[in-house]
Amino acid sequence: MTLSGVARRGAALVLCGAALALMAACGGTINPRAASPTTQVRAPRHADLERVAVVPSPAVAGARCATPVQVTGYAQDDWIGLARTLATAPPGCLQAWIGVPTIEGADHAWITPAPHMKETFARLGPAVRPMPTVDFDDWSAWGTAHPGVSWLERGAMARRLMESAGYDFAAGDRWALNEVPIAAVTSQETRNALRDLLRGLQGAAGAPTGVAYAVIPIQAEGSVEAQAAALRPLLQDRAFWAAADRALITWSDEAYADVRNTCEPATSYLRQANALASYAFARQTIARDAASGASPEARAVLERSVPLANAAWRWSEAYGWTDVPADVMATFVRVQVQAMARPLAGGVSLAGGFAWAPKDARGTQLATVAAALRDQLVAINSVEMSVTPPPCSWPGARLGG
């Protein structure tokens, strides 16, 4: 999914220096860039969570965690309300990175990071940090309007815009590449564009600085085995995965599960969790199979995969179908988080990811869903709360499709 951002119009921008040079020689002819962006940030469409206190229960407030769960979130709306909720987790239980969409400029492009996000998040506490979002489709549209600017140059420009907004990737900030298109599976041209965009975004940095959100088929479209043959061109593209390996901390398939394909009545949590994990980690599973011919670089990236669970509520399209009451959605979120959280290397005990895009603006109901997300993220890494959640249930749902 994507929200949008701001482009710059007017004056030419000349960047002298190797990594961020927009032409082969500084001072040469360059494509016009836009002048200063607008600074008015559009408010999230559903900001009710900002006005509702999502207070932890006594059990959550008293939880103790050995190490924080590393959480990656894509927020289409209400990112401040989400950050405010996650910030109420007990100290040391969560470290959340929340993607913040870009804003629109005078030329209707959506490529500039929203300003003042670092300061806003800092006021909420150290457990939540913003990630500026770079959207592949938005930069594709921008490139159409600015012919001659390569994908490598667009990536370098995106990085510079993020740094201008106050992000310091050498000091631990992260960016998010949104909407790696499903066309990357079959299109060499798309993979080449993504490869060069990633190279530009990473710049000269040594350690990886970003995460990627990749579109995958919906949950009802078939088994892991059915995807294997189709994925071979992608998994065997060494140049693409080498760029991803250098740039990305984690790779996140958008595993937006569907209530109708998960919450079959009278099924156990274990069956639901196994089905969710099979769906969410499909590419990782295929890459491990020698028959896939996956490159070493592809396997390296996918081994640090952190899929995005579906916390987008009241949707009947785009995300998996979640048009259910708040209490059902809360249970559905708990099952997903528990099923998809996975150990990571480097001393991090668990990691998880999710998409947050509330379509229902009722604050108290939204708080029910947000609290379930926070509480389950705490629970998976807490001795006091390490209890398997109950299975979700919805009339007519059938596990797996």
Phi, psi and omega in degrees: 000160181215143166255219185210187184206192189243136173259172178247140185236142168115256191292148175288146181243119180250123179247110177270132182137151189296301190293326186252013178296133181264352172223168183297325180233134179293134182096354177282180179290132179229162176287144180296137172254169181271159183283231185273142182284163171292155181248002179277113181273126176292131179292146174306143183295331182233086186256018183300329181297334178294337185254007180241128179281111179265080187280133178296146173291164178305322181296317179291315182299331181265005183292147176238134184234138181292315177218154181289144170288129177275117188243131176243125183235136169262120182246112175281325181219159168057039182294329178290317177298320177296313180299320180297322179291312182295331180293344179275000175296153179302147180306134177084002182264331183227145162229105188254133174247117187245121179292131179247123182295161177279175183241163186268139178254185185297333180266011175068017171272158185233070187231358183258134179299144174298133183283160171067015181289323180298317179293320181297313180292323182300328179291342180274344179122169187284350185278349181234135179222144180276149171239119174294139185260132174251119184258125182301315182295322179295319179287333173295315178296319178298320179295326177297323179280348181230069184299144180098349178270116185288166176294327176297317178293323178295319177298318178295321179293318179300318179297318180296319178298320178294319178294324177294333178277002174106002181280138181235098186286335175291337181263007175113356175292160180228155171242163179234128173268114184263146171065050166300113192289153179293342176297341178299338179297321187245341188258115176295323180299317179295317179296321178297319178297314178297318179304311183288325175299316178297320178298318179293320179295322181285328180060220182269004182299142179279300181283151177303146184232359186227174171231157179234138175251117186247133177289134175230166178301155179292162188301327186277001189271009173130173186278172175301315182301324181293337181271345192301308183297319182294333184275350186303314180302320179292311185292337182266001182276092187294322182295319178297311184288333175294319177294319178295320181297322181285328189264332195255129171289314177220155173247130183235109169288137180282080184275069185278089182296159185245132177306320184289341179254006183234314194268052178294127180302145176069013172265154183279161173303319183300316179296318179295317181295319179297319178295318179296316181295321178300319179290312188291327184252025184301313183293322177297316180298315180296318181297330180288339182283124181303330182293340181287338183067021182300138180291157176302325180293320178297316180296321180298317181292313185288338175292340175253033178288134174232095185294155176269117172285171187253100173250022178273110191263145175070034177259142173242005178206173175069293171272175172300156184293121183223030183276071185227164176300159185301322182292324176292316179298321180299316178293319178301317178296316180300315180298316181297312182300316180296321184285328188262344178296139185219150175295148174237159177286172175082021176087000178274125188288317183211157175218151179210167178212160181196159172254137181238114182208071184295128175263342179262123187268004181287113190301314184292323178290320178297323179298327177299316180291315181298318180296321179297320178297309180299314186294322180288325175297321176291318187297324185291348181233017184241134178297317184293333189244011187284069179241133179297131181289159175291155177292154175274159184214133178213128183305130178088349180293147179227123185301124176088354175132000000 
